């Protein structure tokens, strides 16, 4: 009998998406086949300490979000000769040795290339894309610059670094309403919809709580559509059927915000999206183009607005949500790839690549 593959599932982290990461990791661990895998949960506290994790109790209950609880401090070996080994920092004892790492980490310090660089130094296989594509995918400014270079249509935007206001020309170009976002954020945390220019300073201040670089985007009128991309061990890419999000403006937030995504039962998806085959194929092709343009590996979710002028890229998520209600596992389930098989492919691809 073959030995089980030892998988470290890492979750939590320093980012504002700490709790979403916990929920995603709980769903991942619940769907890893126990006949194939030995799971080693590793939590990262909000302060950045690595600690033994748990496999259960990571759900959202009564609108209460889960957190990583600090226990013994752990550290990952950076010596390729002992790759995949986690040690107790205080005692020096071996906590666990794994074959592959599944970093179910969202946001900064988890999805932006930093932890991927750590894994590269230690030469341990890991699920997901590498340093450059993680960093470029996390930073919406550079995502769009690379997409424009590739000839893909994107949302018009203005970058605010050392100022909080737009010029009159920029206001005229973007129009109202606009969406104000942290440039390197996720799960719609710190995002505001601005319908009058006197609301802009407060929206920028909220975004700056998550990032010192802020993006102001023009509103695109059209359907919000999400597509999953999966890379198989042989390098081939597969795009899922697209999901159309319904009633995103019916929430208290007025858009597809954090509470709408994770706490309220307002938005429902139509999977597959109810479009003509030619449009569905165009969206899938654009998702794969985006994946390749950023030199991604493993997986990604690509988000679009389908406007009267056609699909326009909104953003890419190189480690999308894996919660029970997240679109990534849902669109692949609708494409004939169930959750457990999806995880099998990702882990196999990681072990093959590295």
N, C-alpha and C positions, 0 to 999 in steps of 0.2 A: 504494500500500500504506500502511495506517495505521501510524503510529509506535507502538512498544510503550509501554505504561504503565510508568513508572519507579516501582518500589516499594522503599522503604527498610524492610527487616525488622530491627527492633531487638530485641535479646535480651540476656539476662544480668541485670545490675542488682544493686542493693544488698541485695535481700531474701534470706531464707533459701531461696527457691525459685530461686536463680540457675541452678543446673545443670539443673533441670527446664525452665526457660525456654530454655536452650540446645538441649535435645533437641527441644522443641516447635518452635523456630525452624528447626532442621535439617529437620524433617519438612515444615513449611510451604514452605520454599524448594525442597525436592525435588518438591513437588506444584504449584508455580506453573508454568503452561504457558510454556515459553521462547519460544513463538511470539507470546505476548500481552504478556509482562512482561520488563522488564529489572530484575533484582534487585540492590539495593545493600545488602549486609549491614553492619549497625552493631552492634558489641558494646558493652556497658557492663560495666566491671569490677566486682568486688565492692566496690571502694573508690569507685565512682561515676564513673570516667573513661570518656568516650565515645571509641571507637577503631574503626578499620576492622575489620570482622568477616570471617568466612569462610562459605562455603556448604557445606562438607563437613567431616567429622570431628567432628560434634556428636552422635554416638550414645553410648549407654552400652555400654562394652566391658569384659567381665570384671568387672562391678560397679564399674567406675571411671567417675565422673561427669565430663562435660566442663566446662570453665571458659573464660571469655573471657581471651585473652592480650593484654596491653597492647602497643600499637604507638604510632603517632602519635596525639596527642590531637586530637579533633574537637569542633566545636561547631555547634549548629543555629542558624541565623539566626532572631532573634525579630522581625525587621522584615518586616511583611506584604508589602512591596515585593519582598523577596527570599525569600519563603516557600519552604520545601522545599530550601533550600540548606545544605549542610554544608561547613564550612571547616576547614582545618588550623589549629589554634590557634597553632602556632609560626610558620608561614610566612605565614598569611593567605590561602593559595591555596585555590581552590574544589576541594573533594574530590568532590562529587557534587551534582546537583540532581534532586529527585524530585517526582513528581506526588502521591503519597500515602504515608502512613506506616502500616506494619502493626506495632504495638507488641506483639510476642509476649512480653510481660512479665507475670510472675505475682507476686503478693504486694505488699508495701509498696513505695512509690515507683515502681510500675509499673502496678498494678491498682487503686490507691486514690484516683485523681483527681489526683495530683501531676503526673505526666507529661502527663496529658490537659490540665491547665491550661497547661502549657508549649506544647502544640500549639495550643491555643485562642489564646494570645497571638500566636503566629506565623501563625495563620490557615491552617495547612497541613491538608489533609484527612487524617483518620486512621481506621483501622478500629476499631470498638468504641464503647462507650457514653461519655457525657460525664463531666464532673467530679462532679456531685452523685450520680448513680447509681453511678459507680465507687466513690466514698467510702462511700456507704450500703451498697453490696453487699459491700465489703471488711470493714466493721465489723459483726460478727455481732450485736452488741447492737442497733444501729440497723436492721439488716435486719429483725430480728424485731419491733421496735417498729412499723415501717411495715407489716409483714405483719399484725400484730394489729389495727392501725387499719383495714386492708383487710378484716378478718374472716376471714383465713386461719389455719388451725390450725398451731401451731408447737411445737417442743420446749420443755418447761419448763426454766428456767435461773436461775442466780444470778450476778451480776457481782461480781467481786472487784477492787477498785481499791487500797485502802490497808490491806487485811487479807489474811491467808492462810488463815483458818479460816471455816467455816460455823457459824451459830448452830444450836442444837438444833432449833429450829423449821424452819430451812432443810434440815437433814439429814433430818428427818422428811418434809418435803414432797417432796424429790428422791428419797429412797431410795437403795439401792445396787443395782448399781454406778452410778457416774457417769463422765462423760467430762470431762476438764479440758483446755481449749484456750486458746491465745492468741486474743484477741478479733479480731485483725487478722492472721491467718495463713492459710496454705493448704498443700496437699499433705500434710496431717496432720503437719507438722513441729511438734514441741513438744506433741503431743497424748498424753495418757495415759488409760488405763482404770483407775479406782480401784474396788477391790472391798471395801476396808476403810478406815474413816475415818482410821486412823493412816498411811495411804499418801498422804493428801491434801497435806500440806506439801511433800513431794518432788515431787509432780505439779505443784503450783502453781509451785514454784521452776523446774522445767523449762520450763513455759509462759512464765514471766517472762523467760527468756532470749531469747524472740522478741518479747514485748510486755509492757508494764507493766500492761495490763488483761487480766484472765483471766476466762474463762467456765467455769462448772461446769454441765454439762447432765445432766438425768436420762436414763437409758437408755430408749430406745423399743424395744419388742420388735416386730420386724416386718422385712419385706424392705427392703433398701436399693435404691432405684430412682433412676435418673438420666435426665433428659430434656433434649434440646437445643432451644433456641429460635433461630430464624433470622429476621431481618428483611430483606425484599426492598427493592429501590430504590423501589418504589411505596408503601412503608410497611406492607405486609401482613406479618403474622406467621405463621410456620409452626412447629408443634411436632413434633419427631421422634417415632418410636415410642420407648417407654421401654425402658431396659435394666435388668434385674434382676441384681444382683451376687450370685454364689454363693460360699459357703465363706469369707466375710470373717472368720469367727471361727476358721478353721483355721490361720491363720498364727501364727508365733512371737509376734507382737505381740498377738494375740487380737482384733484388729479391723482395719479397713481403713486401716492406717497407711502411712507413707512407703515402707518397704521392701516391704511387701505390694503397694503400687501400682506401684512402678517396678523393683524388683530381684528379687522372688521370683515364681515361676510358680505361684501358689496360687489366686488369685481368677479365676474365669471368668464372663463375662456371658451371660445368656440374652437375646437380642435377636431379636424383640420379647419383652418380658416376658410370661409365660404367664398372662395374666389375661383375664377376660371383657371383651368390647368396651366395656361401660358403664364399667368401672373404668379401662380404658386411656384412654377419652375424658375421664373425670374428672381423671386425672393430667395429661393434656395441657392441659386447660382451666386447671387450677391453675398449671401452668408459665407459661402466657401471662398469667394474672392477676398472678403474681409479677413477671414482666417489666414489665408495665404499671404495677404499683404502685410500682416503683422508677424509673419513667420511663426504662427502658433503651433502648438503640439498638444495632442491628447484630446482636448475638449474646449468648447467655448459656447456661449449663448450670444447671438447677435440680434439686436433690437432695431426695428425699423418703424417709420411712419409711412403708411401707404396713402399718399396724397393724390390729388387729381393729376399731378404731373408724373406720378409713378412712385415707387418706393424710394425713401431716403433714409440713410443710415442715421441712427440715433447714437448707439454706443455698443461696445462689446464687453462681455464679462468672461474673463478667462478662468474663473472658478465660480460658476453660477450657483445660485441657491439649490440645495438638495433637500429642503424641507418637504414634508408630505404634500404641500400645496404649491411647491415651486414649479415653474413652467418647464424647466429642463427635463426632469424625469417624466413629466406628463406628456410632453411632445414626443419623446422617444417611445413611451408606452403606446401612444397612438400610432407610432410608426412601426410597431411590431418588435420593439426592443424593450422588454420589461426591465424594471429597476435593477434586479440582481444581475441580469445579463449585461446591462450598461456598465455596472461596476467591474464585472469580469473583464470586459474589453479594455477599460481604462487601466486596470492593474496590469494586464498582459502587455498593453502598449508601453507602459512605463518600464517594465522589466525587459522588454525587447529593445527599447531605445537606449537604455543605460545599463 
